[in-house]
Amino acid sequence: MSEPGLLQLVSWNVHAWRGSDGREDLERSARVIQGLQADILGLQEVVNHQDDLAGAGELGRLAQRVGMELITGPTLVRSHGEYGNALLSRFPVQAVRHIDLSFPHREPRGALDIDLDIRGHRLRVVVTHLGLRPVERRFQVRRLIRALDVHPAETLAVMGDLNEWFIFGRPLRWLHRHFGRFQPSPATFPAVFPVFSLDRIFIDPPHALQQLRAIRTPATRKASDHLPLQALVRLGGPGGG
């Protein structure tokens, strides 16, 4: 936190640690994550190889390296590990819930739904990755909005790769209406020359959002096909604190 009450949240689709050069390189992605210095980091398309039966695999080692608590939300489990969403946090975790967003006959999808204790302030963070087809996204956003009405918190952040190419598509319109404000978002995809705003961070209450930007550096352009999306959020009232 750069000042009391100000949080840095980042959402990043890590593309299974595969960069824009087509090379899978967890170490390169780890260096980017270290450089972000985020307070809360939501990840999508996370591959977590379980090469240690007693631990949390390579993602657990990454969390130890950056000094953050890890919460995983796998949507696919294979013999060699997991694939899905994850959250890294510098703050204590109060509760973890999993929202099933799977659409029939399509790749399983879900959302991590987590309560964090930010110095006595409860922040609810939802990390998700929606489907590729419009019918999937409409189904998933309707289910997600219903889930948001449960377990209210002082501040809510929904972040992830929404895969919504159409700025006036129904899923985005529904989310903007739910959060009470149209919120433009910078382009994050493709990372080498971003054109589409596939990654989003929504904040409730809306006045808590101070800044939203894509983090575009030589390292972030190379480490994934998505750029990280950063939100600066002020907790407490409109005046902060």
N, C-alpha and C positions, 0 to 999 in steps of 0.2 A: 504494500500500500504506500503510495507516494505521500499521502497526508491522511490524517484521521478521517475515517468515514468514506474514503475514496477507494474503490476496488477496481482491479483490472481483471476482466473476464475475457477469455479467448476461446473461440470455437475453431476447430481445425479438422478437416477431413485429411487424414494422413495417407490415404490411398494405399493401405497395406504396406506402408513404409517404402513405397515405390515412387521414385522421383519422376520429374518430367523428362528425364533422359532414359526412362524405362528400367533403371537399375534399382533393385531393392536394397536399401541401406538404412537399417535401424539406427546406426551410430550417427549418420548425418541428420536424421530426424531428431535424435536426442539432443544434438547440439543446437538445433533450432529451438526446441522446447526450453532448453536452459537459457538461451538468449532472450526468449520472450519474457521471462521473469513474471509470469502471470500469477495472480492470487488463486484463480480458479480456471481450470483448463478442461473444456469438453472436447473429446476426440471421437471421430467416427472412422469407420473402416480400419479398426485396430486389429491387427493380427498379434496374438499373444501365444507364442510357442511355449508349451509346457515341458521344458527340459529339466525341470527340478520338481519332483513329486512333493517335496515338502514346502515349496514356496509358490509364489504367484507368477513364475516364469520370467521371461525377459522384461515384461512390462513392470513387474514388481521391482526388478533391479533398476529400471529406469526411474520409478517413483522414489526409490531410496537415493538415487543419484541426485535428483533435483530437490530432495527434502520435502516431498509432498505425500499426502495420503491418497491411496489408490482405491477407487471403486470401479469394478468392471460390470458391464452389462452385455454379455455375449448374446448374440442372436443366432449364431451357428456354433456348434461344438463338434469338433473333429477329434480323431484319435491323437493328433499331434498338438492340439491346442484349441484356442477359441478365436472367434471373429465377431466384431460388433462395436459397441460403444464403450467409452470409459470416461471417468472423470478423475482429475488430479486436483487436490485441494490443500491449501495451507492452513485451513481452519477445521475444527472438530466436526465430525459427522454426527448428526443427531438421529437421522432415520434414512433408510434406503428402501425405495419401492421400485418395482418394475412394471411398466405399462406395456401390455402386448398390443402391438399395432399391425400384426400379421394379417395380410389379405389372402383369401383362399387361392391356392395354386401359384403363389408367387413367393419370392425369397422372403423368409421370415424377417420381420422388422420389429423394433421395440424402442422404448425410451427409458432411460435412467431417470428416476425421480427422487431427488435427494434434498434433505433438510440440513443446512449448515448453521453452526453457531458462530456468528461474526461478532464477537465481543458482546454477547447478550442480545444481539439482533438476529432474528431467524430469517435466513435467506433460503428460499426454495429454488433449486436449480434443476431444470429438465433438459437432458441431452438426448437428441434423437437424430435419426437419419431416415428420411421418408423414401417411398418407392419411386420407380422410374415412370410408371404409367399414371396419367391423370386420374383414372378411376381409383387407383390405390391411394393417391395423395388426398383425394376428397374424403375417402373412407377414414384415413388415418388422422386427418386434421379434425374431423368431427369427433372421433373417439378421444383424441388428445384434449380438445377443448372441454369435453365432458369431465375428463380426469382432472383438469385444472381447477374445476369448481369444487373439488374435494381437497381437504388439507390446506386451507388458506394460510398464507404467511405474510409477514410484514412487507417483504419484497420478493418478487418472483422473476426469475430469468429463464426463458426458453431459448435454447441455442442448438444449432445443428445445421446439417446439410439437408435442406428441404427439397432439393431437386426440382424446384418450381421455376421453370423457364419463363413463364408468362406473368408479367408484373401485375396484370389485372385478372389473373386466374382466381377461381373461387377460393382455393385454400388460403392464398395470401389475403384476399379480401376478408375472409372469415377471421383470420388471425388479427389483422389490423383492427377490425371491429371489436374483437374481444379485448384487445389491449387499449382501445379507446383513442388511438391515434394512428394516422398513416405515417409510416416510418420508412423513408427511403434508405436503401442499403447499398454500400459500394460493391462493385463487381469483384468477384473472387475466383472466377473460373473462365477459361483455363489459366493456370498460374503464370505462364510465360507471357500471355497477353490477355488479361481478364476482360471479359465482355458481359458475362452473366452473373447476376447476384443470387447464386444458388445457396449461399450460406447466410444465415440470419441469426440475429440476437434480438429477442423481444424482452422488454422490461416493463414490469408493473410495480409501482406507479410510473407512468411515462416520464414524469419530471425527474426521476432518479437517473435517467440516462443522460450523461454529460457529453459523451463523444462516441462515435462509431467510425472505425476505419479499417481498411484492409492493410495488413502489414506486408508491404512489398519491398523485399530486399533481394540481393543476388541469392542468398541462402534459401529464402522462402520460395522463390520462383523455381528453384531446382529440386527441393526436397519432396514436393508432392504436386499433383495436378490442381490442387486448390491452394489459394493463399489463406493464411490464418486471418480471422476476423476478430478485432479487438473492440470491446466496449468498456468505457470508463463509467462506473456507476457510483453515485453518492447515496449512501444509506442515511436513514433518518428523514427529517422533513425537508421541504424545498430549500431551506437554508443550509442543509447538511448537518454533519455531526451525528 
